[in-house]
């Protein structure tokens, strides 16, 4: 069942259009994540769903009801902001209860809902403290608790973890995942953090300049990006991309990279016409090999040892760098020669002119 439907949603500021005819069906209980670079329109889109930004065109349907003209208070949604937006002069209990009091909810119901939310988020010991007496993670839990007590049809999160340190982000990400698994509430979540997107989302919407580049489950976007933009945006480190040409070779297809022409043996896509392409391969899909079997050879310029993984950055000439993921036990040293070849089943080819995937 569709909980939130966006139909040809547009946003303009004067003559400037920042959201371009966006169509999304968000299913009941789904965790949908909006990602994209700064300025792509993801927060603007979220604020239009919340009613904090006027919709310039299109239809927004929440729970089977067109809500374009409804104020935020009548949309049955709750939003959690990046900066917590807590009242500093109120206690945690008062912050969580404030919205319910404004709606005229009776005291018994308020106490029951606040106690229930505090139990879910493990903030019962802090109910009588004020926000200034809490850590960043505790404040974010209070902001989430304030949303939970409203028992809305959908939750909206606008980069809620961006103000937290790295360790706390991991902790809060797990809390949000557990909260969603428990409540099964429809959730729309904005982030620029790929780890958050990949680990939390049922589906990811990748936005670029106010337009949808691709929608799908996280691993679909990772393994079959629809465009160069998605290929370069999803994944960290990013996908390696190099200019190339597809050429005919004895009735088959081959790819020319730099001065080498290599048969597309094992290519899993459809036959492709000759022409300019962009070759893509993820760091983990490059295999260290003997020099005579290598597609790429170069000198290791930088090694990043992250404990569970090691990434090497290999200079392959013409000011080009190739990122290679090595097994953590592999002994590599800066300055040594590296020879790699791709896993042929993991090659990506994109039309250089359009940026679209070759299929």
C-alpha positions as CSV (number, residue, x, y, z in Angstrom):
1,X,0.0,0.0,0.0
2,X,1.3,3.4,-1.0
3,X,1.7,5.7,2.1
4,X,3.1,8.8,0.3
5,X,2.9,9.5,-3.4
6,X,4.7,12.3,-5.2
7,X,3.4,13.0,-8.7
8,X,5.3,15.4,-11.0
9,X,6.5,17.4,-8.0
10,X,8.2,20.7,-8.9
11,X,9.8,23.5,-6.9
12,X,10.7,26.9,-8.4
13,X,12.1,30.0,-7.0
14,X,11.1,32.7,-9.5
15,X,12.5,31.5,-12.8
16,X,14.8,29.0,-11.2
17,X,13.5,25.4,-11.0
18,X,15.2,23.3,-8.3
19,X,13.0,20.2,-8.3
20,X,12.1,18.7,-11.6
21,X,8.9,16.6,-12.0
22,X,9.8,14.1,-9.2
23,X,7.7,10.9,-9.1
24,X,8.0,8.5,-6.1
25,X,5.7,6.0,-4.5
26,X,6.7,5.4,-0.9
27,X,5.1,2.2,0.5
28,X,3.6,1.8,3.9
29,X,6.4,0.8,6.4
30,X,9.2,1.5,3.9
31,X,12.4,3.2,4.8
32,X,13.3,5.4,1.9
33,X,16.5,7.4,1.8
34,X,17.2,10.5,-0.3
35,X,20.8,11.0,-1.2
36,X,22.8,13.3,-3.4
37,X,25.5,16.0,-3.3
38,X,24.9,19.3,-1.5
39,X,22.4,21.4,-3.4
40,X,20.7,18.5,-5.2
41,X,17.3,19.2,-3.6
42,X,17.0,16.4,-1.2
43,X,16.2,18.5,1.9
44,X,13.9,20.8,-0.2
45,X,12.0,17.7,-1.3
46,X,11.7,16.5,2.3
47,X,10.5,19.9,3.5
48,X,7.8,19.9,0.7
49,X,6.5,16.6,2.1
50,X,6.5,18.1,5.6
51,X,4.7,21.2,4.4
52,X,7.6,23.5,5.3
53,X,8.1,24.4,1.6
54,X,5.4,25.3,-0.8
55,X,4.9,22.9,-3.7
56,X,5.2,24.8,-7.0
57,X,3.6,22.0,-9.1
58,X,2.4,18.4,-9.0
59,X,0.5,16.4,-6.4
60,X,1.5,15.2,-3.0
61,X,-0.7,12.4,-1.6
62,X,-0.3,11.2,2.0
63,X,-2.5,8.3,3.1
64,X,-4.7,8.6,0.1
65,X,-5.4,12.4,0.6
66,X,-4.0,15.2,-1.5
67,X,-2.2,17.5,1.0
68,X,-0.7,20.2,-1.2
69,X,-2.6,23.0,0.6
70,X,-2.6,21.5,4.1
71,X,-0.4,23.0,6.9
72,X,2.2,20.7,8.5
73,X,0.1,20.1,11.6
74,X,-2.6,18.5,9.5
75,X,-0.4,16.1,7.5
76,X,0.0,13.4,10.2
77,X,3.8,13.4,9.9
78,X,6.6,14.1,12.3
79,X,10.0,15.5,11.4
80,X,13.3,15.1,13.1
81,X,15.7,18.0,12.3
82,X,19.5,18.1,12.0
83,X,19.8,20.6,14.9
84,X,17.4,18.8,17.3
85,X,15.2,22.0,17.6
86,X,14.6,21.4,21.4
87,X,13.3,24.1,23.7
88,X,16.3,24.9,26.0
89,X,14.1,26.1,28.9
90,X,12.0,22.9,29.0
91,X,12.9,19.5,30.5
92,X,13.2,16.4,28.3
93,X,9.7,15.4,29.5
94,X,8.2,18.8,28.6
95,X,9.9,18.8,25.2
96,X,8.5,15.5,24.3
97,X,5.0,16.4,25.6
98,X,4.8,19.9,24.1
99,X,3.3,18.9,20.7
100,X,0.7,16.8,22.3
101,X,-0.3,19.5,24.7
102,X,-0.7,22.0,21.9
103,X,-3.2,19.5,20.3
104,X,-5.2,19.3,23.6
105,X,-4.2,15.7,24.4
106,X,-5.2,14.7,27.9
107,X,-2.5,14.4,30.6
108,X,-2.9,10.7,31.1
109,X,-2.4,9.9,27.4
110,X,0.6,12.3,27.3
111,X,2.3,10.6,30.3
112,X,1.7,7.2,28.8
113,X,3.1,8.1,25.4
114,X,6.1,9.9,26.8
115,X,6.9,7.0,29.1
116,X,6.6,4.5,26.2
117,X,8.8,6.6,23.9
118,X,11.4,7.1,26.7
119,X,11.5,3.4,27.3
120,X,12.1,2.6,23.6
121,X,14.9,5.2,23.4
122,X,16.4,4.4,26.8
123,X,16.2,8.0,28.0
124,X,14.0,7.5,31.2
125,X,16.9,8.7,33.5
126,X,17.0,12.1,31.6
127,X,13.3,13.0,31.6
128,X,13.8,15.8,34.2
129,X,17.0,17.2,32.7
130,X,17.2,20.1,30.3
131,X,18.8,19.8,26.8
132,X,22.0,21.7,27.9
133,X,22.7,18.8,30.4
134,X,22.6,16.2,27.6
135,X,25.1,14.9,25.1
136,X,24.5,15.2,21.4
137,X,23.3,11.6,21.1
138,X,21.0,12.0,24.0
139,X,19.5,15.2,22.5
140,X,18.9,13.4,19.2
141,X,17.1,10.6,21.1
142,X,14.9,13.3,22.7
143,X,14.1,14.8,19.3
144,X,13.2,11.3,18.0
145,X,11.1,10.7,21.1
146,X,9.2,13.9,20.5
147,X,8.3,12.6,17.0
148,X,7.4,9.1,18.3
149,X,4.9,10.4,20.9
150,X,2.8,11.9,18.1
151,X,2.2,8.4,16.6
152,X,2.3,9.8,13.1
153,X,1.7,8.0,9.8
154,X,5.2,8.8,8.7
155,X,8.6,10.0,10.0
156,X,10.8,12.5,8.2
157,X,14.5,12.7,9.1
158,X,16.7,15.6,7.8
159,X,20.3,14.6,8.2
160,X,19.7,13.8,11.9
161,X,23.3,12.5,12.6
162,X,25.4,15.0,10.9
163,X,26.2,16.9,14.1
164,X,27.5,13.8,15.9
165,X,31.0,12.4,16.0
166,X,31.9,9.3,14.1
167,X,31.5,6.8,17.0
168,X,28.1,8.3,18.0
169,X,26.9,8.3,14.4
170,X,27.4,4.5,14.3
171,X,25.5,4.1,17.6
172,X,22.6,6.3,16.6
173,X,22.4,4.7,13.1
174,X,21.9,1.3,14.8
175,X,19.3,2.9,17.1
176,X,17.4,4.3,14.2
177,X,17.5,0.9,12.4
178,X,16.2,-0.9,15.6
179,X,13.5,1.7,16.0
180,X,12.3,1.2,12.5
181,X,12.4,-2.6,12.8
182,X,10.3,-2.3,15.9
183,X,7.7,0.3,14.8
184,X,7.6,-0.5,11.0
185,X,6.7,3.2,10.4
186,X,6.9,4.8,7.0
187,X,10.2,6.7,7.0
188,X,11.8,9.2,4.6
189,X,15.4,10.0,5.5
190,X,17.8,12.5,4.0
191,X,21.5,12.1,4.2
192,X,24.7,12.7,2.3
193,X,26.4,9.8,4.2
194,X,26.6,6.7,2.0
195,X,27.0,4.3,4.9
196,X,23.8,5.5,6.4
197,X,22.0,5.2,3.1
198,X,23.3,1.7,2.3
199,X,22.7,0.3,5.8
200,X,19.3,1.9,6.6
201,X,17.4,2.0,3.3
202,X,14.9,-0.4,1.8
203,X,15.3,1.8,-1.3
204,X,17.5,4.7,-2.1
205,X,16.6,7.7,-4.3
206,X,19.7,9.3,-5.9
207,X,19.1,12.9,-6.7
208,X,21.2,15.1,-9.0
209,X,20.3,18.8,-9.6
210,X,16.7,18.2,-8.6
211,X,16.2,15.2,-10.8
212,X,16.0,11.5,-10.0
213,X,19.0,9.6,-11.3
214,X,18.0,6.2,-10.0
215,X,15.7,4.5,-7.5
216,X,16.2,1.1,-6.1
217,X,17.5,-1.2,-3.3
218,X,21.0,-0.3,-2.1
219,X,22.8,-3.2,-3.6
220,X,21.0,-2.8,-7.0
221,X,22.4,0.8,-7.1
222,X,25.8,-0.4,-6.1
223,X,26.1,-3.4,-8.5
224,X,24.1,-1.9,-11.5
225,X,24.3,1.9,-11.4
226,X,22.1,3.4,-14.1
227,X,24.5,6.2,-14.8
228,X,28.0,7.5,-14.3
229,X,26.7,9.9,-11.7
230,X,25.3,7.0,-9.6
231,X,28.4,4.9,-10.2
232,X,30.6,7.6,-8.8
233,X,28.3,8.7,-6.0
234,X,27.4,5.3,-4.5
235,X,30.4,3.5,-3.0
236,X,33.3,4.5,-1.0
237,X,36.0,4.6,-2.3
238,X,34.3,5.6,-5.5
239,X,34.2,3.4,-8.6
240,X,37.3,3.7,-10.9
241,X,36.4,5.2,-14.2
242,X,38.5,5.6,-17.3
243,X,38.0,6.8,-20.9
244,X,37.8,3.9,-23.4
245,X,36.5,2.8,-26.8
246,X,34.5,-0.2,-27.8
247,X,35.9,-1.6,-31.1
248,X,34.9,-4.5,-33.3
249,X,37.4,-7.3,-33.3
250,X,36.8,-10.4,-35.4
251,X,33.1,-10.1,-35.1
252,X,33.1,-9.7,-31.3
253,X,33.5,-6.8,-29.0
254,X,36.7,-5.5,-27.5
255,X,37.6,-2.5,-25.4
256,X,40.5,-0.2,-26.0
257,X,42.1,1.3,-22.9
258,X,45.1,3.5,-23.5
259,X,47.3,1.6,-25.9
260,X,45.8,-1.9,-25.2
261,X,42.9,-3.6,-26.9
262,X,41.3,-6.3,-24.8
263,X,38.5,-8.8,-25.6
264,X,35.3,-8.5,-23.6
265,X,35.4,-12.1,-22.6
266,X,32.9,-12.8,-19.9
267,X,31.1,-9.5,-20.4
268,X,27.6,-10.1,-19.0
269,X,25.8,-7.2,-20.7
270,X,24.2,-7.1,-24.1
271,X,26.3,-6.7,-27.2
272,X,27.4,-3.0,-27.5
273,X,28.1,-0.9,-30.6
274,X,31.5,0.5,-31.2
275,X,32.2,4.0,-29.9
276,X,33.4,6.1,-27.0
277,X,32.6,4.7,-23.6
278,X,33.6,5.2,-20.0
279,X,35.0,2.0,-18.4
280,X,34.2,1.4,-14.7
281,X,35.4,-1.0,-12.1
282,X,35.1,-1.0,-8.4
283,X,38.2,-1.3,-6.2
284,X,37.3,-4.7,-4.8
285,X,36.8,-6.1,-8.4
286,X,40.5,-5.5,-9.4
287,X,42.6,-8.6,-8.9
288,X,46.4,-8.6,-8.4
289,X,48.0,-10.7,-11.1
290,X,51.2,-11.4,-13.0
291,X,52.6,-8.5,-15.2
292,X,51.8,-10.4,-18.4
293,X,48.1,-10.8,-17.4
294,X,47.6,-7.3,-16.2
295,X,45.2,-4.8,-17.7
296,X,46.7,-2.0,-15.6
297,X,50.2,-1.6,-14.2
298,X,51.7,1.2,-12.1
299,X,53.4,2.3,-9.0
300,X,51.7,2.3,-5.6
301,X,51.5,5.9,-4.6
302,X,49.5,5.7,-1.3
303,X,48.4,2.9,1.0
304,X,45.5,3.3,3.4
305,X,45.3,0.5,6.0
306,X,41.9,0.6,7.7
307,X,42.2,-2.6,9.7
308,X,39.6,-4.7,8.0
309,X,40.6,-3.4,4.6
310,X,43.6,-1.9,2.8
311,X,43.2,0.4,-0.1
312,X,46.1,1.2,-2.5
313,X,46.2,4.1,-5.0
314,X,48.1,3.1,-8.0
315,X,49.5,5.7,-10.5
316,X,48.9,4.3,-14.0
317,X,50.2,7.3,-16.0
318,X,48.8,10.5,-17.5
319,X,48.0,11.7,-14.0
320,X,45.5,8.9,-13.5
321,X,45.1,7.0,-10.3
322,X,43.5,3.6,-9.8
323,X,42.0,2.5,-6.4
324,X,42.6,-1.1,-5.6
325,X,41.3,-3.0,-2.5
326,X,43.8,-5.5,-1.2
327,X,43.2,-8.3,1.3
328,X,44.2,-6.9,4.7
329,X,47.1,-9.4,5.0
330,X,48.7,-8.4,1.7
331,X,52.1,-6.8,2.3
332,X,52.2,-3.8,0.1
333,X,54.7,-0.9,0.1
334,X,54.6,2.6,-1.4
335,X,56.7,2.7,-4.5
336,X,56.4,-0.9,-5.5
337,X,54.9,-2.0,-8.9
338,X,51.3,-3.2,-8.9
339,X,49.7,-5.3,-11.6
340,X,46.0,-5.8,-11.7
341,X,43.2,-7.1,-13.9
342,X,39.4,-6.8,-13.6
343,X,36.9,-9.4,-12.7
344,X,35.2,-9.5,-16.1
345,X,31.7,-10.1,-14.6
346,X,32.0,-6.8,-12.6
347,X,32.9,-4.5,-15.5
348,X,30.7,-1.4,-16.0
349,X,30.5,0.5,-19.3
350,X,28.8,3.9,-19.7
351,X,28.0,6.0,-22.7
352,X,30.5,8.9,-22.5
353,X,28.1,11.4,-24.1
354,X,25.0,10.7,-22.1
355,X,26.5,9.1,-18.9
356,X,23.9,6.3,-19.1
357,X,24.8,2.7,-18.6
358,X,25.4,0.5,-21.6
359,X,23.2,-2.6,-21.4
